[in-house]
Amino acid sequence: MKKILIGTSLVVVLIVGILALNFTSKENKSEKSNNGGENTLENFKVNLEGKKIITSNSITDKALSEDFANLVKHSDAVIKGKVKDVNFETFVGNAWTRITLHIDDVFKGEVKKDQDIDIYYLGGYVSLNDHIKFYQDSERFSNLNKNERSNTILREIIDGEEEFVDPNEELVLCIVKTSEASPLPKGSYERLYAAGMLKQKGNEYVQLYGEATTKYSVAKSKVNKIVNLEDK
């Protein structure tokens, strides 16, 4: 189990260290795509064909309660929109997902409606060579020769979030501005924990992840009541 420590300044997500690693091998399955884009989700899946996939399950230490109302309070912005693109990128040896979201509603914050913004969060795919280059832990993969390492991809699952976001999904997101110490591009936004995201499920937006005893959900027809959560 890989445990990622997260620091916070108004709860800006930042990798501080790694305590442990434990990888489980998994067979790769072929995936097809018709879409373009150098690092898009679809093309990354195409590039996975013929690769060995190792799944890394990680948990993060968190400074905040994952109650959705609490995450709303500590967010710089809370928005709703539709995913236009999904990309996987690597920063300091870790896999990050970058989604491009078209905003159609703003419940909190200074971001504007009817624009596209990029939002980052931990998890996704990273080449084994990129991981080893940063963490200098090649001994963990001594059973793989040079060619096998070059042909291996890590699939990093953070906080049990096994389903990656797909294009055209509708989401509600609690986001924060990236800190100066973050490895991400300056001026970026980050999702505030996996628990700070609601996914559309039927006629509701539902909190699927996190340790909150009761997962938050709201009917699509009443989604504007999210603005009241900050007062609780």
Salt bridges, closest charged atoms under 4 A:
GLU31 OE1 - LYS45 NZ 3.97
ASP61 OD1 - LYS3 NZ 3.44
GLU66 OE2 - LYS62 NZ 3.97
GLU89 OE2 - ARG98 NE 2.52
ASP104 OD1 - LYS80 NZ 2.87
ASP116 OD2 - LYS84 NZ 2.82
ASP116 OD1 - HIS102 ND1 2.73
ASP118 OD2 - ARG98 NH1 3.53
ASP137 OD2 - HIS131 NE2 2.81
GLU156 OE2 - LYS2 NZ 2.71
ASP159 OD2 - LYS62 NZ 3.19
GLU161 OE1 - ARG191 NH2 2.77
GLU169 OE2 - LYS199 NZ 3.52
GLU170 OE1 - LYS220 NZ 3.58
GLU180 OE1 - LYS186 NZ 3.99
GLU230 OE2 - LYS108 NZ 2.95
